[in-house]
Amino acid sequence: MTERVRTAVVAGAGIGGLASALGLAREGWQVTVLERASEVGEVGAGVALARNGIASLQALGFADAAIQEVGVPTRAGGTFDQHGYPILAIAPDVEGVTMRGVHRPRLHEALLDRARAAGVEVMTGAEVTGIVPGAPDGADAVVTAAGIEHRADLVVAADGVHSAVRTALAPRPVPVYSGYSSWRAVLRHELEPSVLTQYWGPRAEFGTMPVGHGLTYWYGYVRLPQGTRYLDEHLAARERFDDWAQPVRGLIDATPADAVIRHDVVHLPGGMRRYHVGRVVFVGDAAHAMLPTMGQGAASALEDGICVGRLLGAQVRAGADVGEALAQYDAARRPRCRSIARAATASALGGAHLGPALQGVRNALMRLTPSAAISRGADAVMGWQPPT
Protein backbone atom coordinates (compact mmCIF):
# COMPACT_ATOMS: atom_id res chain seq x y z
CA MET A 1 0.00 0.00 0.00
CA THR A 2 1.31 3.45 -0.91
CA GLU A 3 2.04 5.63 2.11
CA ARG A 4 -0.19 8.71 2.35
CA VAL A 5 1.76 11.91 1.85
CA ARG A 6 1.30 14.26 4.79
CA THR A 7 0.68 17.92 4.03
CA ALA A 8 1.68 21.07 5.87
CA VAL A 9 1.05 24.77 5.38
CA VAL A 10 3.52 27.25 6.85
CA ALA A 11 2.33 30.82 7.45
CA GLY A 12 5.35 33.07 7.07
CA ALA A 13 8.58 32.77 5.07
CA GLY A 14 10.98 34.11 7.66
CA ILE A 15 13.80 32.13 9.24
CA GLY A 16 11.51 30.08 11.52
CA GLY A 17 9.01 29.39 8.74
CA LEU A 18 11.60 28.28 6.20
CA ALA A 19 13.44 26.16 8.78
CA SER A 20 10.15 24.45 9.68
CA ALA A 21 9.27 23.94 6.02
CA LEU A 22 12.69 22.45 5.31
CA GLY A 23 12.53 20.25 8.41
CA LEU A 24 9.15 18.84 7.35
CA ALA A 25 10.14 18.41 3.70
CA ARG A 26 13.20 16.42 4.76
CA GLU A 27 10.80 14.06 6.55
CA GLY A 28 8.77 13.47 3.39
CA TRP A 29 5.99 16.02 3.90
CA GLN A 30 4.44 18.08 1.13
CA VAL A 31 4.87 21.68 2.27
CA THR A 32 3.43 25.00 1.11
CA VAL A 33 4.69 28.29 2.54
CA LEU A 34 2.36 31.31 2.48
CA GLU A 35 4.13 34.68 2.57
CA ARG A 36 2.10 37.87 2.73
CA ALA A 37 4.82 40.05 1.14
CA SER A 38 5.07 40.28 -2.63
CA GLU A 39 8.69 39.14 -2.46
CA VAL A 40 10.49 36.80 -0.10
CA GLY A 41 13.38 38.45 1.68
CA GLU A 42 14.90 39.76 4.91
CA VAL A 43 16.13 43.14 6.08
CA GLY A 44 19.87 43.83 6.08
CA ALA A 45 20.76 43.10 9.67
CA GLY A 46 23.20 40.83 11.47
CA VAL A 47 22.78 37.62 13.42
CA ALA A 48 25.18 36.23 16.01
CA LEU A 49 24.67 32.55 15.33
CA ALA A 50 25.98 30.61 18.32
CA ARG A 51 26.63 26.87 18.62
CA ASN A 52 22.95 25.97 19.01
CA GLY A 53 22.10 27.79 15.79
CA ILE A 54 24.93 26.05 13.95
CA ALA A 55 23.75 22.68 15.32
CA SER A 56 20.27 23.42 13.95
CA LEU A 57 21.64 24.21 10.50
CA GLN A 58 23.63 20.99 10.51
CA ALA A 59 20.50 19.05 11.45
CA LEU A 60 18.68 20.73 8.55
CA GLY A 61 21.25 19.31 6.15
CA PHE A 62 23.76 22.16 5.87
CA ALA A 63 27.27 20.81 5.27
CA ASP A 64 30.22 22.57 6.91
CA ALA A 65 31.10 24.28 3.63
CA ALA A 66 27.55 25.68 3.31
CA ILE A 67 27.66 26.98 6.88
CA GLN A 68 30.97 28.69 6.14
CA GLU A 69 29.31 30.49 3.23
CA VAL A 70 26.53 31.77 5.49
CA GLY A 71 28.78 33.66 7.88
CA VAL A 72 32.25 34.28 9.25
CA PRO A 73 33.75 32.80 12.44
CA THR A 74 33.89 35.15 15.40
CA ARG A 75 33.50 35.09 19.18
CA ALA A 76 32.17 37.18 22.03
CA GLY A 77 34.85 39.74 22.82
CA GLY A 78 33.20 41.19 25.89
CA THR A 79 31.31 44.21 27.19
CA PHE A 80 32.64 47.74 27.64
CA ASP A 81 31.18 50.90 29.11
CA GLN A 82 30.13 53.81 26.91
CA HIS A 83 33.62 55.32 27.16
CA GLY A 84 35.31 52.11 26.02
CA TYR A 85 36.60 50.84 29.39
CA PRO A 86 36.24 47.08 29.93
CA ILE A 87 33.35 45.86 32.06
CA LEU A 88 33.70 42.19 31.21
CA ALA A 89 36.43 41.53 28.65
CA ILE A 90 36.45 37.94 27.36
CA ALA A 91 39.86 36.48 26.58
CA PRO A 92 40.36 34.50 23.34
CA ASP A 93 40.94 31.26 25.28
CA VAL A 94 37.55 31.33 27.06
CA GLU A 95 35.58 28.30 25.88
CA GLY A 96 32.01 28.23 24.64
CA VAL A 97 31.67 31.76 23.25
CA THR A 98 32.47 31.09 19.59
CA MET A 99 29.83 31.84 16.94
CA ARG A 100 29.36 32.92 13.36
CA GLY A 101 28.57 36.47 12.40
CA VAL A 102 25.87 36.18 9.77
CA HIS A 103 24.29 38.70 7.42
CA ARG A 104 20.62 37.90 7.93
CA PRO A 105 19.63 38.06 4.22
CA ARG A 106 22.37 35.52 3.42
CA LEU A 107 21.02 33.07 6.01
CA HIS A 108 17.48 33.60 4.76
CA GLU A 109 18.50 33.05 1.14
CA ALA A 110 20.32 29.82 2.04
CA LEU A 111 17.24 28.47 3.84
CA LEU A 112 14.97 29.50 0.97
CA ASP A 113 17.19 27.80 -1.63
CA ARG A 114 17.31 24.56 0.34
CA ALA A 115 13.59 24.59 1.05
CA ARG A 116 12.77 24.97 -2.63
CA ALA A 117 15.31 22.30 -3.55
CA ALA A 118 13.54 19.98 -1.10
CA GLY A 119 10.23 20.53 -2.94
CA VAL A 120 8.70 23.26 -0.77
CA GLU A 121 6.30 25.55 -2.64
CA VAL A 122 6.54 29.21 -1.63
CA MET A 123 3.58 31.46 -2.46
CA THR A 124 4.00 35.24 -2.17
CA GLY A 125 1.23 37.82 -1.82
CA ALA A 126 -0.61 35.25 0.28
CA GLU A 127 -1.66 36.97 3.51
CA VAL A 128 -3.52 34.70 5.91
CA THR A 129 -7.06 35.96 6.38
CA GLY A 130 -8.69 32.91 7.95
CA ILE A 131 -7.75 29.86 9.98
CA VAL A 132 -9.71 26.81 11.13
CA PRO A 133 -7.40 24.84 13.45
CA GLY A 134 -8.95 21.42 12.98
CA ALA A 135 -8.45 18.74 15.61
CA PRO A 136 -5.50 16.41 16.24
CA ASP A 137 -7.82 13.39 16.26
CA GLY A 138 -10.19 14.67 13.59
CA ALA A 139 -10.63 17.33 10.92
CA ASP A 140 -7.75 18.86 8.99
CA ALA A 141 -6.73 22.46 9.53
CA VAL A 142 -7.80 24.98 6.88
CA VAL A 143 -5.91 28.17 6.08
CA THR A 144 -7.37 30.89 3.85
CA ALA A 145 -4.95 33.20 2.04
CA ALA A 146 -5.46 35.34 -1.05
CA GLY A 147 -8.96 33.88 -1.38
CA ILE A 148 -7.70 30.29 -1.54
CA GLU A 149 -8.39 27.60 1.08
CA HIS A 150 -5.50 25.29 1.93
CA ARG A 151 -6.29 22.09 3.84
CA ALA A 152 -3.45 20.45 5.74
CA ASP A 153 -2.53 17.83 8.27
CA LEU A 154 -0.47 20.48 10.03
CA VAL A 155 -0.22 24.27 10.02
CA VAL A 156 2.95 26.01 11.21
CA ALA A 157 2.33 29.57 12.41
CA ALA A 158 5.58 31.40 11.70
CA ASP A 159 4.10 34.82 10.97
CA GLY A 160 5.97 36.85 13.57
CA VAL A 161 5.26 38.69 16.77
CA HIS A 162 2.05 40.19 15.32
CA SER A 163 0.95 36.74 14.12
CA ALA A 164 -2.47 36.74 12.48
CA VAL A 165 -2.79 33.03 13.24
CA ARG A 166 -2.05 33.51 16.94
CA THR A 167 -4.38 36.50 17.15
CA ALA A 168 -7.21 34.38 15.72
CA LEU A 169 -6.63 31.27 17.83
CA ALA A 170 -4.93 32.43 21.05
CA PRO A 171 -5.27 36.21 21.44
CA ARG A 172 -3.52 36.26 24.84
CA PRO A 173 -0.82 37.28 25.55
CA VAL A 174 -0.57 40.31 23.31
CA PRO A 175 2.65 41.88 21.98
CA VAL A 176 4.08 44.62 24.20
CA TYR A 177 6.42 47.47 23.31
CA SER A 178 9.66 47.01 25.24
CA GLY A 179 10.29 50.73 25.64
CA TYR A 180 13.31 50.40 23.38
CA SER A 181 14.04 50.89 19.70
CA SER A 182 17.03 49.65 17.69
CA TRP A 183 19.06 51.23 14.91
CA ARG A 184 20.81 48.70 12.67
CA ALA A 185 23.19 48.87 9.75
CA VAL A 186 25.56 46.73 7.68
CA LEU A 187 28.47 48.45 5.92
CA ARG A 188 31.70 47.76 4.07
CA HIS A 189 34.19 47.90 6.91
CA GLU A 190 36.95 45.67 8.28
CA LEU A 191 36.29 45.32 12.00
CA GLU A 192 39.30 45.17 14.31
CA PRO A 193 39.29 43.15 16.45
CA SER A 194 36.99 40.88 14.45
CA VAL A 195 34.77 39.93 17.40
CA LEU A 196 31.32 40.67 18.80
CA THR A 197 31.75 43.70 21.06
CA GLN A 198 29.06 45.32 23.19
CA TYR A 199 29.04 48.74 24.85
CA TRP A 200 26.66 49.51 27.70
CA GLY A 201 25.56 52.95 28.80
CA PRO A 202 22.56 54.40 30.62
CA ARG A 203 19.46 52.88 29.02
CA ALA A 204 21.33 52.07 25.83
CA GLU A 205 23.53 49.45 24.19
CA PHE A 206 25.71 49.47 21.10
CA GLY A 207 27.09 46.35 19.45
CA THR A 208 29.46 45.57 16.59
CA MET A 209 30.16 42.28 14.82
CA PRO A 210 31.68 41.00 11.56
CA VAL A 211 29.06 39.39 9.30
CA GLY A 212 31.12 38.69 6.20
CA HIS A 213 34.52 39.31 4.67
CA GLY A 214 34.83 43.07 4.85
CA LEU A 215 31.28 43.45 6.20
CA THR A 216 30.43 44.84 9.64
CA TYR A 217 27.08 44.96 11.42
CA TRP A 218 26.23 47.39 14.19
CA TYR A 219 23.15 48.08 16.27
CA GLY A 220 22.18 50.85 18.67
CA TYR A 221 19.51 49.79 21.15
CA VAL A 222 18.06 52.79 23.04
CA ARG A 223 15.14 53.84 25.16
CA LEU A 224 12.60 55.78 23.08
CA PRO A 225 8.86 56.50 23.18
CA GLN A 226 6.98 54.06 20.97
CA GLY A 227 6.44 55.30 17.45
CA THR A 228 9.23 57.89 17.50
CA ARG A 229 10.08 59.05 13.98
CA TYR A 230 13.12 60.95 12.70
CA LEU A 231 13.54 62.61 9.33
CA ASP A 232 17.17 61.44 9.33
CA GLU A 233 17.75 58.19 11.22
CA HIS A 234 21.51 58.29 10.61
CA LEU A 235 21.81 61.77 12.12
CA ALA A 236 19.62 60.76 15.06
CA ALA A 237 21.90 57.77 15.79
CA ARG A 238 25.02 59.98 15.58
CA GLU A 239 23.52 62.45 18.03
CA ARG A 240 22.38 59.74 20.45
CA PHE A 241 25.87 58.22 20.65
CA ASP A 242 27.96 61.38 20.18
CA ASP A 243 29.61 61.07 23.62
CA TRP A 244 30.36 57.35 23.41
CA ALA A 245 33.70 55.70 22.68
CA GLN A 246 35.47 56.44 19.40
CA PRO A 247 34.83 52.93 17.95
CA VAL A 248 31.10 53.63 18.29
CA ARG A 249 31.19 57.14 16.86
CA GLY A 250 33.61 56.18 14.12
CA LEU A 251 31.51 53.30 12.91
CA ILE A 252 28.33 55.37 12.77
CA ASP A 253 30.18 58.12 10.88
CA ALA A 254 31.50 55.57 8.36
CA THR A 255 28.01 54.24 7.64
CA PRO A 256 26.15 55.47 4.55
CA ALA A 257 23.01 57.28 5.65
CA ASP A 258 20.72 55.08 3.57
CA ALA A 259 22.10 51.93 5.26
CA VAL A 260 20.65 52.86 8.67
CA ILE A 261 17.29 51.39 9.63
CA ARG A 262 15.40 51.33 12.93
CA HIS A 263 12.52 49.37 14.42
CA ASP A 264 10.69 49.44 17.73
CA VAL A 265 11.37 46.30 19.75
CA VAL A 266 8.18 44.42 20.58
CA HIS A 267 8.07 41.19 22.57
CA LEU A 268 5.61 38.63 23.90
CA PRO A 269 6.09 38.53 27.69
CA GLY A 270 6.03 34.93 28.90
CA GLY A 271 5.34 33.65 25.40
CA MET A 272 2.29 31.58 24.51
CA ARG A 273 0.77 29.45 27.23
CA ARG A 274 0.86 26.50 24.85
CA TYR A 275 2.60 26.21 21.50
CA HIS A 276 -0.20 24.42 19.68
CA VAL A 277 -3.93 24.78 19.04
CA GLY A 278 -5.77 22.04 17.16
CA ARG A 279 -3.47 21.05 14.29
CA VAL A 280 -1.62 24.38 14.42
CA VAL A 281 1.88 24.65 15.90
CA PHE A 282 3.61 27.96 16.65
CA VAL A 283 7.28 28.76 16.07
CA GLY A 284 9.67 31.69 16.35
CA ASP A 285 8.38 35.13 17.30
CA ALA A 286 4.79 33.99 16.81
CA ALA A 287 5.26 31.73 19.85
CA HIS A 288 7.94 33.39 21.98
CA ALA A 289 9.15 36.81 20.75
CA MET A 290 11.78 37.82 23.28
CA LEU A 291 14.02 40.81 23.94
CA PRO A 292 17.13 40.81 21.72
CA THR A 293 19.58 41.05 24.62
CA MET A 294 20.58 37.36 24.48
CA GLY A 295 20.95 37.35 20.69
CA GLN A 296 18.89 34.16 20.45
CA GLY A 297 15.96 35.14 18.23
CA ALA A 298 17.24 33.54 15.02
CA ALA A 299 18.82 30.54 16.76
CA SER A 300 15.66 29.71 18.73
CA ALA A 301 13.62 29.93 15.50
CA LEU A 302 16.04 27.50 13.84
CA GLU A 303 15.71 25.19 16.85
CA ASP A 304 11.93 25.34 16.49
CA GLY A 305 12.22 24.45 12.83
CA ILE A 306 14.30 21.31 13.32
CA CYS A 307 12.03 20.26 16.21
CA VAL A 308 8.95 20.67 14.00
CA GLY A 309 10.61 18.33 11.52
CA ARG A 310 11.83 15.71 13.98
CA LEU A 311 9.27 15.79 16.81
CA LEU A 312 6.23 16.33 14.58
CA GLY A 313 7.08 15.48 10.99
CA ALA A 314 9.07 12.31 11.57
CA GLN A 315 6.91 11.05 14.43
CA VAL A 316 3.56 11.56 12.66
CA ARG A 317 4.84 10.06 9.44
CA ALA A 318 5.97 7.02 11.45
CA GLY A 319 2.43 6.59 12.79
CA ALA A 320 2.47 8.60 16.01
CA ASP A 321 -0.70 10.30 17.20
CA VAL A 322 -0.78 13.94 16.08
CA GLY A 323 -1.91 15.17 19.48
CA GLU A 324 0.89 13.33 21.26
CA ALA A 325 3.47 14.67 18.79
CA LEU A 326 2.23 18.23 19.31
CA ALA A 327 2.41 17.78 23.08
CA GLN A 328 5.95 16.46 22.73
CA TYR A 329 6.96 19.52 20.72
CA ASP A 330 5.41 21.83 23.31
CA ALA A 331 7.16 20.03 26.16
CA ALA A 332 10.51 20.33 24.38
CA ARG A 333 10.27 23.92 23.22
CA ARG A 334 8.18 25.95 25.66
CA PRO A 335 10.30 25.51 28.81
CA ARG A 336 13.52 26.19 26.92
CA CYS A 337 12.22 29.28 25.13
CA ARG A 338 10.74 30.67 28.33
CA SER A 339 14.10 30.17 30.04
CA ILE A 340 15.94 32.02 27.28
CA ALA A 341 13.34 34.82 27.34
CA ARG A 342 13.76 35.18 31.12
CA ALA A 343 17.53 35.35 30.68
CA ALA A 344 17.09 38.02 27.99
CA THR A 345 14.91 40.07 30.33
CA ALA A 346 17.41 39.72 33.17
CA SER A 347 20.24 40.73 30.83
CA ALA A 348 18.26 43.78 29.74
CA LEU A 349 17.48 44.86 33.30
CA GLY A 350 21.13 44.61 34.30
CA GLY A 351 22.45 45.92 31.01
CA ALA A 352 20.91 48.19 28.41
CA HIS A 353 17.82 49.00 30.49
CA LEU A 354 19.80 50.10 33.57
CA GLY A 355 19.61 53.79 34.50
CA PRO A 356 22.58 56.07 35.17
CA ALA A 357 22.58 55.77 38.97
CA LEU A 358 23.61 52.10 39.06
CA GLN A 359 26.07 51.98 36.16
CA GLY A 360 29.16 52.10 38.37
CA VAL A 361 27.89 49.45 40.79
CA ARG A 362 26.95 47.10 37.93
CA ASN A 363 30.29 47.59 36.22
CA ALA A 364 32.28 46.93 39.39
CA LEU A 365 30.40 43.70 40.12
CA MET A 366 30.76 42.43 36.56
CA ARG A 367 34.52 43.00 36.60
CA LEU A 368 34.68 40.35 39.33
CA THR A 369 33.05 37.69 37.14
CA PRO A 370 35.40 34.72 36.53
CA SER A 371 35.89 33.24 33.05
CA ALA A 372 34.50 29.88 34.19
CA ALA A 373 31.16 31.52 34.96
CA ILE A 374 31.04 32.94 31.42
CA SER A 375 31.60 29.47 29.95
CA ARG A 376 28.92 27.89 32.13
CA GLY A 377 26.40 30.60 31.31
CA ALA A 378 27.09 30.31 27.60
CA ASP A 379 26.82 26.54 27.60
CA ALA A 380 23.42 26.60 29.31
CA VAL A 381 21.95 28.34 26.25
CA MET A 382 24.33 27.56 23.41
CA GLY A 383 25.03 23.92 24.25
CA TRP A 384 21.62 22.77 22.99
CA GLN A 385 21.56 19.82 20.60
CA PRO A 386 18.74 18.81 18.22
CA PRO A 387 16.55 15.83 19.14
CA THR A 388 17.49 12.61 17.38
Sequence and secondary structure as in RCSB ss.txt:
>XXXX:A:sequence
MTERVRTAVVAGAGIGGLASALGLAREGWQVTVLERASEVGEVGAGVALARNGIASLQALGFADAAIQEVGVPTR
AGGTFDQHGYPILAIAPDVEGVTMRGVHRPRLHEALLDRARAAGVEVMTGAEVTGIVPGAPDGADAVVTAAGIEH
RADLVVAADGVHSAVRTALAPRPVPVYSGYSSWRAVLRHELEPSVLTQYWGPRAEFGTMPVGHGLTYWYGYVRLP
QGTRYLDEHLAARERFDDWAQPVRGLIDATPADAVIRHDVVHLPGGMRRYHVGRVVFVGDAAHAMLPTMGQGAAS
ALEDGICVGRLLGAQVRAGADVGEALAQYDAARRPRCRSIARAATASALGGAHLGPALQGVRNALMRLTPSAAIS
RGADAVMGWQPPT
>XXXX:A:secstr
      EEEEE  SHHHHHHHHHHHTTT EEEEE SSSS    S EEEEEHHHHHHHHHTT  HHHHHHHEEEEE
EEEEEETTS EEEE  TT TT EEEEEEHHHHHHHHHHHHHHTT EEESS  EEEEE   TTS  EEEEETTEEE
EESEEEE   TT HHHHHH   S  EEEEEEEEEEEEE   SS SEEEEEETTEEEEEEEEETTEEEEEEEEE  
TT   S HHHHHHHHTTTS HHHHHHHHHS GGG EEEEEEE TT  S SEETTEEE THHHH   GGGS HHHH
HHHHHHHIIIIIIHHHHTT  HHHHHHHHHHHHHHHHHHHHHHHHHHHHHTTT  GGGHHHHHHHHTT  HHHHH
HHHHHHHT     
